[in-house]
Amino acid sequence: MFGRYHRYRDIGVCLQMMLDFTVNLKTLGFECGLSENEKEYLFLRARSAGLSICGCAHAAFVCKLANSLRKTIQRRILDQDVGASIVYRPEMELTVGILGGGNLGKQLAHVLLEKTGIKPSQINISTRRPETLEGCVKLGIKCYFDNRRLVAWAHLLFLCCLPSQVTKVCAEICSHVPKHCLVYSFTSAVHVKRLAQILGHGFILKPQYEFGVCDWSDVCLSHSHLTQAVKDPKLVESSCPLTMSGGLSLNPKWVSGLFYSLLNICTDAQRTSAEALELINSLFKLKESDTAKFTQHSYVCSSYASSLSPDKPFPWINLIDAQTKETPLSIFITRNKAIQECISVVYKQSLAGQEH
């Protein structure tokens, strides 16, 4: 059996070498064997590539913000408890679960390692075929097939399973997902309301993309790996959540959902509303003296904001409502050009590998 495996592996290596050898030979390229009618659908390749690039870039942005926020909160807790018997523990770190070890799950893991500052020990992958993730294991990522174990462990869970598997997977894990685990869904065919219903969970962030005419298909298809694509300045610029271009757009309520997610992390850590706002403004380099910054009125209605004491935490926010309805935050971001520019700058710096 092992001899056969090695023969197949060697054949695969040879095929890869042949593919590399034919890169600049148009007569041996993929398109050459297509009929004129089939060539009309070539745009789907660029659309698929663009969706994968933007999806992983946005997921990495969320992960990096959550990791940075959590680390800052941990440092403050330790600073406030100097002299107490509290010491830093590895389990205090952000833990990231990837449910699904297919092509998307594997590439997402590599992007997260390269762009978010998290360590391999902070990532676990659950897949039906963990033996196919040898590369991830060598990097130090734990790979196994136990979805319940994964979701019970993760602070941030990425759903990378096929739409046809969602109902079964959610039925399996629904009673094991901690209330404060942020679930990030890549299952585009399943609406966020439906996902919340079958998962029994309201802390879900799901990007909703729309397609237009793709004008950067050559750039998308020129990268064989997502880790290379997210380094491309043109793709980073085009994938910026609030100003996406090149054929894809993102529902702006996703950005509101992101900021409510950060607020929930602060609430979960029992941070006061005043400290939560200071932490989030700091993440985006917004100072107390800035006229454009997040306040209580940015997140909740005026009547609630007026009654919320600065030394009390914000209420827990249901992300489903935040992504499907107009909220004080979605209105605030839409009307505030300075905030939009600040978000865009931090996003680009994040993918450029710069700390914020």
N, C-alpha and C positions, 0 to 999 in steps of 0.2 A: 504493500500500500504506500509506504513512504517513498519507494523507488518511483512509483507512478506520480506521486505528488511532485517530486523533484523534476521529473520529465516535463510535467505540465508547467511548472514554474519556469524552467529553461525555455520552453516554447514561448511563454508569455514575454520573457525578456527579449527573445529574438524578435517577436512581433513588435515590441516597443521600439527596438532599434530600427526595424524596417519603417515604422511610422515616422521616427525622427529623420531617417534618411530621405523620406519622400516629402518632407515639409515644403520645399521650394519647387517641387515638380508638379505643376498644375494638372498634367494629364493623368497623374496617379492620385490626385486629391479626392476628397469625399464628394465634392460637387460634380466631378466629371462623370460619375456613373448615374447621375439623376436625369430623368426626362425633363422637358421644359415645364410640364405641369407640376412635377415634384419640386422643381426649383422655386416655385412660387411660395413654398412653405419653409424655405430656408430661414426666413425671419424668426421662425419659432425657436431656432437654436440660439439666436442672439437674445430673444426674449427670456428663454430659460436661464441662460448664463447671467443676464442682467438681474433677474429675480434672485438667483442664488447669491450673487455678489452683494446686492443691496440688503437682502435678508440677513446674511451673516454679518455685514458691516453694522447694521442697526442692532442686531443682537449683541455684538461685541461692545457697542456703545453703552447699552443698558447694563451689561455685565461690569464694565469698567467703572461706571458711575456707582453702581451698587457696592462694588468692592471698595472703592475709595471712601464712600460714605460710611460703610460699616467699619473700616479700619480707623477712621477719624473718631467715630463714636467709641470704639474700644480704647483708643489712646486717652480720650477724655475720662472715661470711666476709671482707667488705671491711675491717671493723674489725680483724680478727685479722691481716690482711695489709697493715697500714699500712706504707708504705715500699717495698712490693713493686710490681711492674709490673702489678698487677691493677686494672682500672678497670671501672666499671659498663658493661654492654653491654645493649642492648635485648633480645637473644636470651635473656638471663637471666630475663626476665619470664615469667609464666605465659602460655602460649599455649592458646587455647580454640578447638577445631574443632567446628562444627555440621554434621553430615552429614544433609542434608535441608533444603530451603528452602521447605517448605510453610508452612501457617498456623502450625503449632507452632514450627518452626524460626525463623521470622521474629519471632514474639512472644517466644520465648525469648531471642533476641539483644537485643531491647529491654529485657527484664527484667534481663538480666545487666549491660547498660550502666548501668541506673539503680540497681541494688541491690548490685553487687559491688565497685565501685571500679575495675574494669578499663577500659582504654581501647579505642576501636574498633580500633586497630592490633593489639590482642591477640586479635581474633576473626577467623576465616575461616569462610566457609560454602561447602560444596560441594553443588551441586544440578544436576539435569539442565536446569533452566531459569534460569540466573543472570540472564537479562534481566528476570525478574519481580521482582528484588530491588533495584530502583532506589533505594528509600528507604534500604535498608541501605548501599548504595554511597555515597550522599550523606553518610551519617554517618561514613564512613571505614572501613567493613568491607570486606575483600576477598571478593568472591564469584566463584566459578568452578565449572567442572565437572571435577574431578580428585580423586576420592576417595583415591587413593593418596598424592597430594601432601599432602592435608589430614591424613591420619592420621600420616604421617611427620613432620609439622610440629608437631602438637598434643601438649601435655602432658596436657590434659584433653579428651576427645572425647565429644560428645553424639550418640548415635544417635537420630535423629528420623525414620527411614525407616519405611515401612509394614511390618507383619509379613510380607506377601507378598513383600517385597523383601529381607528380612533374609538369607536363605541366599545369594542372588546377591551382595549387597553384601559379606558376610563372606568369601565365596570370593575376591572381588576384592582385598580389603585385608588379608587375614590375614597375609600374609608381609611386610607393610609397617608393622604396628603395633609401635612400640618396646615393649620389655618393661615399661618403667616409665611407660607412658602409661595414665592412668586412663580407662577407658571407662565412660560413664554411659548406660545404656540406657533409652529411653522405650518400647521395644517390649514392651508388656504381655503379648502373646499368646505370647511366646517365653520359656520358663523360663531362669533364669540358668545352670543347668547345661548346657542345650542351646546357649545362646549361647556359653558358654566352649568347648564342643566344636567348634562350626563356625567359631569365630573363632581357636581355638588360643591363647587368652589367658586368664590367670587373674586379672588385675587389673581386674575388672568390678564396678561397683556398680549394682544394679537395684532400685528400689523395688517392693514387692509390695503393692498396695492391695486392700482388701476393701470391699464396698458394704453399706450398711444403709439405713435410712429417712432420707431427706434432709429436714432441718428448717430449712435456710437457703437453699432454692432461689431465693427472691426476691432475696436478696443476691447469689448467684452470677450470676443472669441480669440483674442491674441494671447490670453493668459490660460495656461493649462491648470493652474491651481488657484484657489481662492486667496491663499496667503500672498500670492503674487499680485492678484488683482486689487486687493485692498491697499496696496502700496502705490498704485497708480494715481497720481495727482488728479488726472482728469476724471477718473471713476469716483474718487473720494468727493470731488466737487459736485459731480452729477448725482451722487447718492445722498447728499445732505438732506435730512428729513423734511425741512420746511421749504426747500427750494429745489426739489428734485427735478432733473431734466434728463433728456436722452431717451424718452419713451416710457418712463415709469413715473407714477405719482403715488404718494402715500397719504392716506386719510390723516388730516392734521390732528384729529382727536387722539391719534397714537401718541403724539407729543404730550398732550394733557395727561394721558394714561401713564406715561413715563414719570412725569413729575408727581402725580398722585402716588405712584409706586414708591418713590423716594420718601414722600411724606409718611407713608405707611411704615416704612423701615424705621423711621424716627419714632413713630408712635409705638411700634413693637418694642423698641429699645427704651421706652418710657422717657423719651426726651420731651421737654416742655415745648409748647408751640413757639415760644420765642427762640429757643435753641434750635429747633427744627428749621425755622426760617433762616437763621444765621448759618446753619450747616449747609443748607441747599444753596443759599446765595454765595457762600464761600466756594462751593463746587464749581460755580459758574463765574467766579471772580467778580461777583457783584458786592460792592462795599456798602457799608451803612450810609455813607454820604451820597451814594448814587441815587439819582431820582428814579431810575428804572431798576426796580428790584422786586422780589416777591415779598408780599405782606400777607397778613391774615385775610384781608379782603380779596387777595388774588385767588385764594383756594376755596373759600366758603362764602356763602351769601352774607350780605351786609349785616342782617339781623343777628346771625350766629356769630360773626366775627366780632361784633360789638360786645357780645356777652362772654366771649372766650377769654379767660384770664391768661396772661402771658406765661404764668407758671403752671398751666395745665396743658396736657398734650392735646393735639388735634384728634378728632374722632377718626375711627377706622373708615376708610373710603372704599366703597364698592367700585372696583375698576370697570365692571360691566356698564354701569351707568355712565361712568366717566368717558367711555369710548363710544357710546351710542346716543348720548344726549348733550345738549349745550350745557356747559357748566361755567361757574365764575372763572375758572382757570382757562378754559378754552377761549372764552371771550377776551380775557386779559391778554393772552398770548397773541391772538389774532389782531388785536388793536395796538399792540406795543411793538413797534419796529425795532426799538433798541434791544428788547428782550430777544426777539427773533434773531437779530444779528449776533448777539452774545451766544445763543444756543448753537448757531452755525459755526462760529469760531471755535468753540470748545469741541464740537463734533469733529471738525477737521484736525484739530490738534490731537485729539484722542486717537484717530486712526494714523496720524503721522508719528505716533509713539511718544508724543510729548506729554509730560505730566501736567495736570491742571489742578 
